[in-house]
Amino acid sequence: RGSHEFRLTAAGKLAYDAAKQIHVQTQNLRTQLTELQSQKVELRVGMIDSLANLLFVQSDELHNLEAHTHLSLTIDNSDRLTAYVLHDELDMALITSTPELPAALLPINLGQEPLVVVAHHSLAATVEKQASTGTLANFLSYNQNSHTYRLVLTHFARLGVKVDYAFYSTSPEIMLELVLHKRGVAALPYMLIQPQLQSGKLVPIHIKGSESCCIARTIVSVHRSGRSLPNEAGILLAKTQAKLTGLMLEASNL
C-alpha cells in the first residue's frame, strides 16, 4: 500500500492474471458444452447505433440471433463498449476502429462504413461553392472526444478545407434533423440518410470537386484475447462484413 493507492504485490499480480485466464477458459468450456448439446448459448453483444440500424432495423438479424441465442444487446459509443468488453460485461462489441485498443482485446476488421457529407437540397449549391474556396461553415459534428470526430477532421484537413463547427452531438439522428431543418452540413451514416437521399431532401456534397462524398469509417469487432465466441457470433460478423461491403459499393456511386 502506498500513500494514495493500493497496488497488487508481485504474487497478487500472478494470481490475478491466472484467475483471468481460468475465467476465460471456463467461459469457453461453458459455450462449447452448450453448443455441443444444441442448446441456446448466452451472447452479450454491443454495437454503435448505426450498425444496430443496419443489422436489426434494416434486416432481420435480430430475429435470427434471438432464435439461436439468449441475446443481450447494448447500444453505446465505441469507448464505453470497449470498456464493457474489457470488464467482461460484453462478449464482443462492434465499434469504430481505434489505435488505442487495450492489449487484452483482439480486434477483427469487418470493413468500412460510409459516412456521407450532406446538406439540404436548397443549400447544396451554396455549400459546394463555399467549400470550393476552402471553408465549410455551419458543420454539425460528432462529439469532440469521439473517434469519428477525429476521422472527419482528418478527412477535411487532407482536402485542405477549414471547418467551422456549429454544433456537437453524440447522436447522428439529432444531426440529421438539424440538416433537414437547414441548420448546417454533416457527415452522416449512409444507411441513416438513405431515404432522404432517395427522396431528394438531402444532397451529397462533393468537396472541392472530389469524386467521392464519402468518408470511410473502419469498423472492427473486439473480444477478449483467448475467448472463444459462439458460432452465432461468427455468423453475425460474416453478415456484417457482407453488408458493409455492399453499403460502401452503393455509397461510392453517389
Contacts in CASP RR format, 6 or more apart in sequence:
PFRMAT RR
TARGET T0000
AUTHOR 0000-0000-0000
METHOD contacts of the structure
MODEL  1
RGSHEFRLTAAGKLAYDAAKQIHVQTQNLRTQLTELQSQKVELRVGMIDS
LANLLFVQSDELHNLEAHTHLSLTIDNSDRLTAYVLHDELDMALITSTPE
LPAALLPINLGQEPLVVVAHHSLAATVEKQASTGTLANFLSYNQNSHTYR
LVLTHFARLGVKVDYAFYSTSPEIMLELVLHKRGVAALPYMLIQPQLQSG
KLVPIHIKGSESCCIARTIVSVHRSGRSLPNEAGILLAKTQAKLTGLMLE
ASNL
1 7 0 8 1.000
8 16 0 8 1.000
23 88 0 8 1.000
24 224 0 8 1.000
24 226 0 8 1.000
24 227 0 8 1.000
27 227 0 8 1.000
27 228 0 8 1.000
28 226 0 8 1.000
28 227 0 8 1.000
28 228 0 8 1.000
31 41 0 8 1.000
31 42 0 8 1.000
31 228 0 8 1.000
31 229 0 8 1.000
31 230 0 8 1.000
32 228 0 8 1.000
34 40 0 8 1.000
34 41 0 8 1.000
34 42 0 8 1.000
34 230 0 8 1.000
35 41 0 8 1.000
35 230 0 8 1.000
35 231 0 8 1.000
40 68 0 8 1.000
40 69 0 8 1.000
40 70 0 8 1.000
41 68 0 8 1.000
41 69 0 8 1.000
41 70 0 8 1.000
41 230 0 8 1.000
41 232 0 8 1.000
42 69 0 8 1.000
42 70 0 8 1.000
42 72 0 8 1.000
42 91 0 8 1.000
43 65 0 8 1.000
43 69 0 8 1.000
43 70 0 8 1.000
43 71 0 8 1.000
43 72 0 8 1.000
43 91 0 8 1.000
43 230 0 8 1.000
43 232 0 8 1.000
43 233 0 8 1.000
44 72 0 8 1.000
44 74 0 8 1.000
44 89 0 8 1.000
44 90 0 8 1.000
44 91 0 8 1.000
44 92 0 8 1.000
45 65 0 8 1.000
45 71 0 8 1.000
45 72 0 8 1.000
45 73 0 8 1.000
45 74 0 8 1.000
45 90 0 8 1.000
45 91 0 8 1.000
45 92 0 8 1.000
45 93 0 8 1.000
45 94 0 8 1.000
45 233 0 8 1.000
45 236 0 8 1.000
46 73 0 8 1.000
46 74 0 8 1.000
46 75 0 8 1.000
46 76 0 8 1.000
46 81 0 8 1.000
46 84 0 8 1.000
46 90 0 8 1.000
46 92 0 8 1.000
46 93 0 8 1.000
46 94 0 8 1.000
47 55 0 8 1.000
47 73 0 8 1.000
47 74 0 8 1.000
47 75 0 8 1.000
47 81 0 8 1.000
47 93 0 8 1.000
47 94 0 8 1.000
47 95 0 8 1.000
48 75 0 8 1.000
48 76 0 8 1.000
48 77 0 8 1.000
48 78 0 8 1.000
48 81 0 8 1.000
48 94 0 8 1.000
48 95 0 8 1.000
48 96 0 8 1.000
49 75 0 8 1.000
49 171 0 8 1.000
49 172 0 8 1.000
49 173 0 8 1.000
50 113 0 8 1.000
50 172 0 8 1.000
50 189 0 8 1.000
50 191 0 8 1.000
50 192 0 8 1.000
51 94 0 8 1.000
51 113 0 8 1.000
51 219 0 8 1.000
51 240 0 8 1.000
52 73 0 8 1.000
52 75 0 8 1.000
53 189 0 8 1.000
53 191 0 8 1.000
53 192 0 8 1.000
54 113 0 8 1.000
54 191 0 8 1.000
54 240 0 8 1.000
54 243 0 8 1.000
54 244 0 8 1.000
54 247 0 8 1.000
55 61 0 8 1.000
55 62 0 8 1.000
55 236 0 8 1.000
55 239 0 8 1.000
55 240 0 8 1.000
55 243 0 8 1.000
56 62 0 8 1.000
56 73 0 8 1.000
58 191 0 8 1.000
59 243 0 8 1.000
61 236 0 8 1.000
61 239 0 8 1.000
62 71 0 8 1.000
62 73 0 8 1.000
65 71 0 8 1.000
65 232 0 8 1.000
65 236 0 8 1.000
68 232 0 8 1.000
69 230 0 8 1.000
69 232 0 8 1.000
74 81 0 8 1.000
74 84 0 8 1.000
74 90 0 8 1.000
74 93 0 8 1.000
76 84 0 8 1.000
77 146 0 8 1.000
77 170 0 8 1.000
78 93 0 8 1.000
78 95 0 8 1.000
78 96 0 8 1.000
78 98 0 8 1.000
78 146 0 8 1.000
78 147 0 8 1.000
79 145 0 8 1.000
79 146 0 8 1.000
81 90 0 8 1.000
81 93 0 8 1.000
81 95 0 8 1.000
82 93 0 8 1.000
82 95 0 8 1.000
82 98 0 8 1.000
82 101 0 8 1.000
82 102 0 8 1.000
82 105 0 8 1.000
82 222 0 8 1.000
84 90 0 8 1.000
84 93 0 8 1.000
85 91 0 8 1.000
85 92 0 8 1.000
85 93 0 8 1.000
85 105 0 8 1.000
85 222 0 8 1.000
85 223 0 8 1.000
85 224 0 8 1.000
86 102 0 8 1.000
86 104 0 8 1.000
86 105 0 8 1.000
86 224 0 8 1.000
88 224 0 8 1.000
91 223 0 8 1.000
91 227 0 8 1.000
91 229 0 8 1.000
91 233 0 8 1.000
92 221 0 8 1.000
92 222 0 8 1.000
92 223 0 8 1.000
92 229 0 8 1.000
92 233 0 8 1.000
93 221 0 8 1.000
93 222 0 8 1.000
93 223 0 8 1.000
94 110 0 8 1.000
94 219 0 8 1.000
94 220 0 8 1.000
94 221 0 8 1.000
94 237 0 8 1.000
94 240 0 8 1.000
95 219 0 8 1.000
95 220 0 8 1.000
95 221 0 8 1.000
95 222 0 8 1.000
96 147 0 8 1.000
96 148 0 8 1.000
96 151 0 8 1.000
96 217 0 8 1.000
96 218 0 8 1.000
96 219 0 8 1.000
96 220 0 8 1.000
97 107 0 8 1.000
97 109 0 8 1.000
97 147 0 8 1.000
97 217 0 8 1.000
97 218 0 8 1.000
97 219 0 8 1.000
97 220 0 8 1.000
98 147 0 8 1.000
101 107 0 8 1.000
101 222 0 8 1.000
103 225 0 8 1.000
104 224 0 8 1.000
104 225 0 8 1.000
105 222 0 8 1.000
105 223 0 8 1.000
105 224 0 8 1.000
105 225 0 8 1.000
106 222 0 8 1.000
106 223 0 8 1.000
106 224 0 8 1.000
106 225 0 8 1.000
106 226 0 8 1.000
106 227 0 8 1.000
107 220 0 8 1.000
107 221 0 8 1.000
107 222 0 8 1.000
108 220 0 8 1.000
108 221 0 8 1.000
108 222 0 8 1.000
108 237 0 8 1.000
109 218 0 8 1.000
109 219 0 8 1.000
109 220 0 8 1.000
110 219 0 8 1.000
110 220 0 8 1.000
110 221 0 8 1.000
110 237 0 8 1.000
110 240 0 8 1.000
110 241 0 8 1.000
110 244 0 8 1.000
111 218 0 8 1.000
111 219 0 8 1.000
111 241 0 8 1.000
111 244 0 8 1.000
111 245 0 8 1.000
111 248 0 8 1.000
112 216 0 8 1.000
112 217 0 8 1.000
112 218 0 8 1.000
112 219 0 8 1.000
112 244 0 8 1.000
112 248 0 8 1.000
113 189 0 8 1.000
113 190 0 8 1.000
113 216 0 8 1.000
113 217 0 8 1.000
113 218 0 8 1.000
113 219 0 8 1.000
113 244 0 8 1.000
113 247 0 8 1.000
113 248 0 8 1.000
114 189 0 8 1.000
114 190 0 8 1.000
114 214 0 8 1.000
114 215 0 8 1.000
114 216 0 8 1.000
114 217 0 8 1.000
114 247 0 8 1.000
114 248 0 8 1.000
114 251 0 8 1.000
114 252 0 8 1.000
115 148 0 8 1.000
115 152 0 8 1.000
115 187 0 8 1.000
115 188 0 8 1.000
115 189 0 8 1.000
115 190 0 8 1.000
115 214 0 8 1.000
115 215 0 8 1.000
115 216 0 8 1.000
115 217 0 8 1.000
116 187 0 8 1.000
116 188 0 8 1.000
116 189 0 8 1.000
116 190 0 8 1.000
116 193 0 8 1.000
116 197 0 8 1.000
116 204 0 8 1.000
116 213 0 8 1.000
116 214 0 8 1.000
116 215 0 8 1.000
116 251 0 8 1.000
116 254 0 8 1.000
117 185 0 8 1.000
117 186 0 8 1.000
117 187 0 8 1.000
117 204 0 8 1.000
117 205 0 8 1.000
117 207 0 8 1.000
117 213 0 8 1.000
117 214 0 8 1.000
117 215 0 8 1.000
118 179 0 8 1.000
118 185 0 8 1.000
118 186 0 8 1.000
118 187 0 8 1.000
118 188 0 8 1.000
118 193 0 8 1.000
118 196 0 8 1.000
118 197 0 8 1.000
118 202 0 8 1.000
118 203 0 8 1.000
118 204 0 8 1.000
118 205 0 8 1.000
118 213 0 8 1.000
119 127 0 8 1.000
119 179 0 8 1.000
119 184 0 8 1.000
119 185 0 8 1.000
119 202 0 8 1.000
119 203 0 8 1.000
119 205 0 8 1.000
120 179 0 8 1.000
120 180 0 8 1.000
120 181 0 8 1.000
120 182 0 8 1.000
120 184 0 8 1.000
120 201 0 8 1.000
120 202 0 8 1.000
120 203 0 8 1.000
121 200 0 8 1.000
121 201 0 8 1.000
121 202 0 8 1.000
121 203 0 8 1.000
122 182 0 8 1.000
123 182 0 8 1.000
123 184 0 8 1.000
123 185 0 8 1.000
124 203 0 8 1.000
124 205 0 8 1.000
127 136 0 8 1.000
127 185 0 8 1.000
127 205 0 8 1.000
128 205 0 8 1.000
128 206 0 8 1.000
128 207 0 8 1.000
130 136 0 8 1.000
130 137 0 8 1.000
131 161 0 8 1.000
131 205 0 8 1.000
131 207 0 8 1.000
131 208 0 8 1.000
132 208 0 8 1.000
132 209 0 8 1.000
134 160 0 8 1.000
134 161 0 8 1.000
134 162 0 8 1.000
134 208 0 8 1.000
135 161 0 8 1.000
135 162 0 8 1.000
135 164 0 8 1.000
136 156 0 8 1.000
136 161 0 8 1.000
136 162 0 8 1.000
136 163 0 8 1.000
136 164 0 8 1.000
136 185 0 8 1.000
136 207 0 8 1.000
137 164 0 8 1.000
137 166 0 8 1.000
137 185 0 8 1.000
138 164 0 8 1.000
138 166 0 8 1.000
138 183 0 8 1.000
138 184 0 8 1.000
138 185 0 8 1.000
139 163 0 8 1.000
139 164 0 8 1.000
139 165 0 8 1.000
139 166 0 8 1.000
139 184 0 8 1.000
139 185 0 8 1.000
139 186 0 8 1.000
140 166 0 8 1.000
140 167 0 8 1.000
140 169 0 8 1.000
140 175 0 8 1.000
140 178 0 8 1.000
140 179 0 8 1.000
140 183 0 8 1.000
140 184 0 8 1.000
140 185 0 8 1.000
140 186 0 8 1.000
141 149 0 8 1.000
141 152 0 8 1.000
141 163 0 8 1.000
141 165 0 8 1.000
141 167 0 8 1.000
141 168 0 8 1.000
141 169 0 8 1.000
141 175 0 8 1.000
141 186 0 8 1.000
142 148 0 8 1.000
142 149 0 8 1.000
142 152 0 8 1.000
142 168 0 8 1.000
142 169 0 8 1.000
142 170 0 8 1.000
142 172 0 8 1.000
142 175 0 8 1.000
143 149 0 8 1.000
143 168 0 8 1.000
143 169 0 8 1.000
143 170 0 8 1.000
144 168 0 8 1.000
146 170 0 8 1.000
148 217 0 8 1.000
149 168 0 8 1.000
151 215 0 8 1.000
151 217 0 8 1.000
152 187 0 8 1.000
152 215 0 8 1.000
153 163 0 8 1.000
155 187 0 8 1.000
155 215 0 8 1.000
156 162 0 8 1.000
156 163 0 8 1.000
156 207 0 8 1.000
159 207 0 8 1.000
159 208 0 8 1.000
159 210 0 8 1.000
160 208 0 8 1.000
161 207 0 8 1.000
161 208 0 8 1.000
166 183 0 8 1.000
166 184 0 8 1.000
167 175 0 8 1.000
167 178 0 8 1.000
167 183 0 8 1.000
167 184 0 8 1.000
169 175 0 8 1.000
172 186 0 8 1.000
172 188 0 8 1.000
172 189 0 8 1.000
172 192 0 8 1.000
173 192 0 8 1.000
175 186 0 8 1.000
175 188 0 8 1.000
176 186 0 8 1.000
176 188 0 8 1.000
176 192 0 8 1.000
176 193 0 8 1.000
176 196 0 8 1.000
178 184 0 8 1.000
178 186 0 8 1.000
179 185 0 8 1.000
179 186 0 8 1.000
179 188 0 8 1.000
179 202 0 8 1.000
180 196 0 8 1.000
180 201 0 8 1.000
180 202 0 8 1.000
185 205 0 8 1.000
187 215 0 8 1.000
190 214 0 8 1.000
190 247 0 8 1.000
190 250 0 8 1.000
190 251 0 8 1.000
191 247 0 8 1.000
193 202 0 8 1.000
196 202 0 8 1.000
197 203 0 8 1.000
197 204 0 8 1.000
197 254 0 8 1.000
204 213 0 8 1.000
204 254 0 8 1.000
205 213 0 8 1.000
206 212 0 8 1.000
206 213 0 8 1.000
207 213 0 8 1.000
212 252 0 8 1.000
212 254 0 8 1.000
213 254 0 8 1.000
214 248 0 8 1.000
214 251 0 8 1.000
214 252 0 8 1.000
214 254 0 8 1.000
216 248 0 8 1.000
219 240 0 8 1.000
219 244 0 8 1.000
221 237 0 8 1.000
221 240 0 8 1.000
223 229 0 8 1.000
END
